[in-house]
Amino acid sequence: MKKIFSLAILLVACIAYGCKKEANLTVLKTVSFGDGSSLSASASSVTLSKANDTTSVVTFAWPAVKYTIKASVTYTLQIDVPTDTVGTNAWANAKSVVIGNDVLSKSYLGKDLNTLALDKGIAPGTEGTLVVRVQSYQDQYAYSKTIVLKVKPYQPVATYPLLYIPGNYQGWSPGTAPTAAALKPKIYEGYVYMASADNYYFKFTTAQDWDHINYGDGGAGAVTTDGLAGGLLSPGPGYVQVSINLNTNTWSAVPTTWSILGDASPGGWNTDTQLTYDVAKEVWTVTCDMKKDGSFKFRANNAWVIDFGLNADGNLAYADSPVFGYDASVQNITVPADGNYTITLDLHNPSNYNYNLKKN
């Protein structure tokens, strides 16, 4: 009876004052990527070019981080330059790419890595360093070790809408007119063939019709968008380089003939070897003996005013140009072996100037 009475008193006390079970202390367990080999890359250095734009050039991979709670883990790849990964604001400027839940790798196409490297301040044609790490998150953050990737980006040719070049030489038809392309922002250039005719007037249009903007003569070397303005006048017939600069609203037209010059060519560095224009094929050609131990360039009008060599990607590029300026990085062209070659220069497509060497 006494025992029952004691239990009753205890029950009343619990009701009056509350009875609490002492809680267990929960401690947040620190998580990590584990050992020092947590993040890896399929390459330690990458040289980028137009040729590998659409190819996977590097793949990053990492192990899963095990959190206390069984739930999805979000992984984010962080990429930065070394100077931004130290100090009080370390990694604050990193390019962060959310990979997704429970995804353990990320591949980069050449064009995407090239854009990233340029955005992080690595100069085209120069090898720079990127630092990479992975961040995981569920109820807390964890970071992988950092790894270094050497990257050499290239300067891509920007893509801008084409302009069309109708004129008297082709019946003033924008729908069938040659085009001008912009190799620099708002600076357009192209080549048109104007046979001997009664005049050499032309205009630039933004579409293949006369219903949109067209650029005519504004006087004193300027252009105007006044649709009633007269045409622009080439100084003569032939294969004419035409250009329009919409930054300054100016234009130019220069008739050209083309040749090769260099110690790989028959005339050495003193005498131009002339190319002949094929109207039907829209290319310039010459067949001649060439030397392996030497080099050459294509140049217009037997002068170092408009000339082509090769850029770092092996593509035809202006070394000298009144339209685009001088580019010291453009190199001379060589032939693979001594012999007789048919050399072709193709400038009819301003978005794809190119040349060909065919050994006979």
Legacy VTK file of the C-alpha trace (Angstrom):
# vtk DataFile Version 3.0
C-alpha trace
ASCII
DATASET POLYDATA
POINTS 360 float
0.000 0.000 0.000
2.834 2.391 0.846
4.472 1.642 -2.549
1.235 2.425 -4.376
0.871 5.664 -2.432
4.444 6.712 -3.365
3.804 6.077 -7.061
0.639 8.129 -6.874
2.534 11.067 -5.385
5.161 10.778 -8.145
2.452 10.763 -10.817
0.858 13.877 -9.391
4.249 15.610 -9.275
4.916 14.762 -12.921
1.562 16.161 -13.925
2.089 19.316 -11.869
5.684 20.062 -12.705
6.342 17.997 -15.840
8.614 14.990 -16.188
11.391 15.301 -18.845
13.587 12.673 -20.328
17.134 13.987 -20.715
17.827 14.435 -24.471
20.809 12.903 -26.213
23.247 15.560 -27.572
23.442 15.403 -31.407
26.884 16.303 -32.815
27.189 17.385 -36.537
29.698 15.054 -38.074
32.279 16.766 -40.299
32.392 15.388 -43.843
35.153 15.536 -46.442
36.243 14.266 -49.822
38.590 11.856 -48.090
42.202 11.393 -49.107
44.370 13.747 -51.121
43.469 12.222 -54.481
39.865 13.404 -54.320
39.808 15.463 -57.552
41.434 14.434 -60.824
41.660 15.757 -64.392
42.135 13.840 -67.617
44.805 16.343 -68.727
47.265 18.606 -66.953
47.579 21.073 -69.861
45.378 21.952 -72.819
46.155 23.935 -75.977
42.932 25.234 -77.460
42.128 25.990 -81.084
39.204 26.107 -83.488
39.974 22.476 -84.329
39.000 21.213 -80.856
36.062 23.573 -80.256
33.538 20.730 -80.260
35.818 18.081 -78.739
36.035 17.186 -75.052
39.450 18.498 -74.019
39.417 17.768 -70.262
37.249 15.821 -67.824
37.226 16.424 -64.073
36.164 13.573 -61.771
35.763 13.182 -57.985
34.447 10.653 -55.441
31.105 10.937 -53.685
31.062 12.650 -50.293
29.178 10.625 -47.652
26.945 12.720 -45.443
25.232 11.541 -42.230
21.807 11.910 -43.800
21.111 9.729 -46.811
19.997 12.336 -49.342
21.183 13.894 -52.598
24.454 15.830 -52.578
24.935 18.874 -54.824
28.360 19.290 -56.443
29.732 22.554 -57.809
32.951 22.925 -59.822
34.901 26.080 -58.992
37.599 27.447 -61.316
39.789 30.502 -60.790
43.263 31.905 -61.322
45.833 31.297 -58.534
45.940 34.916 -57.314
42.210 34.841 -56.561
42.372 31.700 -54.420
44.319 33.190 -51.502
43.643 35.888 -48.911
40.468 37.023 -47.213
38.437 36.898 -50.427
39.805 33.563 -51.640
37.653 31.959 -54.351
35.188 34.876 -54.249
35.651 35.496 -57.987
35.693 31.850 -59.015
33.620 30.627 -61.916
31.161 28.295 -60.169
29.400 25.687 -62.275
26.649 23.719 -60.541
27.113 20.175 -61.791
23.969 18.741 -60.196
22.855 16.243 -57.601
25.093 13.198 -57.199
26.967 13.893 -60.461
30.651 13.028 -60.097
32.295 14.363 -63.273
32.327 17.305 -65.656
33.746 17.452 -69.192
34.620 20.640 -71.062
34.419 21.172 -74.808
37.273 23.190 -76.239
35.123 26.248 -77.006
33.689 26.334 -73.466
37.075 26.032 -71.784
38.437 28.658 -74.185
35.689 31.097 -73.201
36.306 30.419 -69.507
40.079 30.932 -69.823
39.615 34.222 -71.698
37.054 35.370 -69.112
39.585 34.673 -66.340
42.101 36.960 -68.034
44.428 34.502 -69.781
45.635 36.186 -72.980
45.093 34.416 -76.340
48.172 32.488 -77.448
49.625 32.541 -73.916
49.699 29.601 -71.523
48.086 30.448 -68.205
47.126 28.610 -65.027
43.688 27.748 -63.716
43.057 26.315 -60.241
40.141 23.929 -59.841
38.263 22.476 -56.871
34.889 20.858 -56.163
32.389 22.002 -53.555
29.813 19.557 -52.180
26.740 20.514 -50.186
23.946 18.827 -48.293
23.683 20.138 -44.721
27.215 21.501 -44.785
29.950 22.324 -47.312
32.974 20.208 -48.119
35.772 21.029 -50.543
38.073 18.827 -52.561
41.781 19.388 -52.870
42.751 21.874 -55.590
44.450 20.895 -58.812
46.186 22.997 -61.461
45.311 23.048 -65.159
47.560 24.781 -67.706
45.500 26.324 -70.526
46.519 28.101 -73.722
43.421 29.771 -75.210
43.042 31.243 -78.675
41.212 34.312 -79.936
38.029 33.162 -81.675
36.730 35.037 -84.658
33.558 36.770 -83.561
30.445 36.083 -85.588
28.384 39.059 -86.718
25.519 39.361 -89.215
26.696 39.631 -92.812
26.263 42.690 -95.003
25.444 42.374 -98.704
27.158 44.295 -101.531
24.789 44.945 -104.439
26.017 47.217 -107.192
25.983 48.073 -110.856
28.508 45.294 -111.422
25.846 42.645 -110.676
22.585 44.373 -111.530
21.857 45.997 -108.132
20.420 42.735 -106.805
20.826 42.298 -103.007
19.401 38.784 -103.261
22.375 37.576 -105.320
25.049 39.954 -104.023
28.403 38.938 -102.516
28.817 39.447 -98.784
31.021 41.357 -96.364
31.872 39.879 -92.949
33.051 41.505 -89.735
36.409 40.241 -88.495
36.231 42.897 -85.776
33.135 44.460 -84.199
31.235 46.551 -86.773
34.141 46.506 -89.254
33.048 44.664 -92.411
35.135 43.669 -95.399
34.918 41.493 -98.489
36.048 41.118 -102.110
33.895 41.623 -105.199
34.776 41.214 -108.861
33.786 44.206 -110.973
34.373 43.623 -114.666
34.742 46.602 -116.954
31.410 48.420 -117.033
29.954 51.880 -117.389
30.337 52.586 -113.653
31.491 50.962 -110.415
28.864 52.071 -107.926
27.747 49.806 -105.100
26.078 49.896 -101.674
25.990 47.808 -98.492
22.652 46.378 -97.302
21.738 44.651 -94.038
19.428 42.179 -95.792
19.004 40.611 -99.215
16.499 43.290 -100.224
16.013 47.069 -100.289
13.439 47.031 -97.476
15.994 47.272 -94.659
18.969 49.516 -93.934
21.304 50.298 -96.821
24.471 52.372 -96.724
25.227 54.886 -99.459
27.528 57.818 -100.064
27.509 60.376 -97.242
30.334 62.444 -98.768
33.984 62.858 -97.757
34.537 59.116 -97.254
31.501 58.696 -95.008
28.403 56.524 -95.361
24.775 57.388 -94.721
21.646 55.326 -94.105
19.604 57.691 -96.266
18.079 55.277 -98.748
17.988 57.996 -101.413
21.736 58.629 -101.224
23.936 57.754 -104.172
26.101 54.664 -104.362
29.690 54.261 -103.211
32.181 54.422 -106.077
35.119 52.063 -106.579
38.138 53.785 -108.166
38.204 51.188 -110.901
37.295 47.699 -112.098
38.833 44.403 -111.110
38.967 42.396 -107.912
38.015 45.027 -105.357
38.441 44.909 -101.600
35.490 46.837 -100.145
34.997 47.703 -96.484
32.693 49.626 -94.187
33.431 50.667 -90.607
30.192 51.234 -88.698
32.120 52.493 -85.677
33.276 55.523 -87.688
30.729 55.335 -90.561
33.484 55.292 -93.164
34.167 53.062 -96.177
36.872 52.101 -98.653
37.312 50.359 -102.011
40.687 49.160 -103.316
41.132 47.234 -106.608
43.665 44.433 -106.100
45.831 41.982 -107.948
47.537 39.188 -105.996
50.982 37.610 -105.929
53.308 35.597 -103.721
56.637 36.842 -102.432
59.318 35.156 -100.356
62.453 33.023 -100.515
60.307 29.923 -101.037
58.968 31.407 -104.295
60.647 31.803 -107.714
61.325 35.527 -107.309
62.644 35.398 -103.766
62.022 38.480 -101.666
62.672 40.828 -104.609
60.249 39.866 -107.394
56.539 39.027 -106.994
55.215 35.872 -108.625
51.820 36.926 -109.988
48.594 34.972 -109.523
45.832 34.887 -112.158
42.160 35.365 -111.323
39.720 32.632 -112.419
36.341 34.354 -112.803
34.342 31.110 -112.929
35.956 29.555 -109.835
36.394 32.894 -108.002
39.981 32.070 -106.998
43.510 33.281 -107.710
46.031 30.663 -108.891
49.625 30.173 -110.003
51.712 27.113 -110.841
55.414 27.430 -110.072
58.433 25.805 -108.453
58.682 26.287 -104.707
61.389 25.616 -102.118
61.033 23.923 -98.753
63.860 25.966 -97.192
62.056 29.260 -97.286
58.687 30.926 -96.785
56.294 33.304 -98.495
53.179 35.433 -98.099
50.287 36.427 -100.332
50.184 40.170 -100.981
48.072 42.620 -102.956
49.323 45.117 -105.528
52.999 44.138 -105.070
53.173 46.001 -101.761
53.203 45.320 -98.028
49.886 47.064 -97.461
47.418 44.174 -97.766
48.961 40.753 -97.205
48.183 37.337 -95.750
50.150 34.829 -93.679
49.123 32.193 -91.138
47.792 32.709 -87.619
48.542 30.479 -84.630
45.834 28.032 -85.730
47.346 27.646 -89.196
44.561 29.646 -90.869
44.968 32.388 -93.451
44.981 35.772 -91.701
45.882 39.370 -92.444
49.392 40.404 -91.437
48.879 43.906 -92.892
45.492 45.463 -93.544
44.366 49.110 -93.726
40.967 47.872 -92.549
41.982 45.740 -89.562
45.502 46.932 -88.807
48.827 45.126 -88.408
49.118 41.743 -86.677
52.705 40.861 -85.726
51.718 37.329 -84.686
50.894 36.267 -88.253
53.664 34.073 -89.669
54.953 33.279 -93.156
53.762 30.235 -95.119
55.992 27.268 -96.003
55.750 24.303 -98.363
56.365 20.716 -97.179
58.942 19.828 -99.892
60.747 21.232 -102.898
58.772 20.870 -106.110
56.241 22.244 -108.545
53.013 23.470 -106.919
49.653 24.842 -107.950
48.860 27.525 -105.387
45.297 28.761 -104.890
44.095 31.805 -102.962
40.345 31.877 -102.254
38.902 35.162 -100.955
35.358 34.894 -102.261
33.894 34.006 -98.834
34.848 36.674 -96.257
33.942 34.311 -93.437
36.456 31.726 -94.662
39.506 33.093 -96.461
41.733 30.136 -97.342
44.515 28.858 -99.595
45.667 25.530 -101.010
49.053 24.085 -101.971
48.896 21.189 -104.428
52.168 19.482 -105.325
52.180 18.448 -109.024
LINES 1 361
360 0 1 2 3 4 5 6 7 8 9 10 11 12 13 14 15 16 17 18 19 20 21 22 23 24 25 26 27 28 29 30 31 32 33 34 35 36 37 38 39 40 41 42 43 44 45 46 47 48 49 50 51 52 53 54 55 56 57 58 59 60 61 62 63 64 65 66 67 68 69 70 71 72 73 74 75 76 77 78 79 80 81 82 83 84 85 86 87 88 89 90 91 92 93 94 95 96 97 98 99 100 101 102 103 104 105 106 107 108 109 110 111 112 113 114 115 116 117 118 119 120 121 122 123 124 125 126 127 128 129 130 131 132 133 134 135 136 137 138 139 140 141 142 143 144 145 146 147 148 149 150 151 152 153 154 155 156 157 158 159 160 161 162 163 164 165 166 167 168 169 170 171 172 173 174 175 176 177 178 179 180 181 182 183 184 185 186 187 188 189 190 191 192 193 194 195 196 197 198 199 200 201 202 203 204 205 206 207 208 209 210 211 212 213 214 215 216 217 218 219 220 221 222 223 224 225 226 227 228 229 230 231 232 233 234 235 236 237 238 239 240 241 242 243 244 245 246 247 248 249 250 251 252 253 254 255 256 257 258 259 260 261 262 263 264 265 266 267 268 269 270 271 272 273 274 275 276 277 278 279 280 281 282 283 284 285 286 287 288 289 290 291 292 293 294 295 296 297 298 299 300 301 302 303 304 305 306 307 308 309 310 311 312 313 314 315 316 317 318 319 320 321 322 323 324 325 326 327 328 329 330 331 332 333 334 335 336 337 338 339 340 341 342 343 344 345 346 347 348 349 350 351 352 353 354 355 356 357 358 359
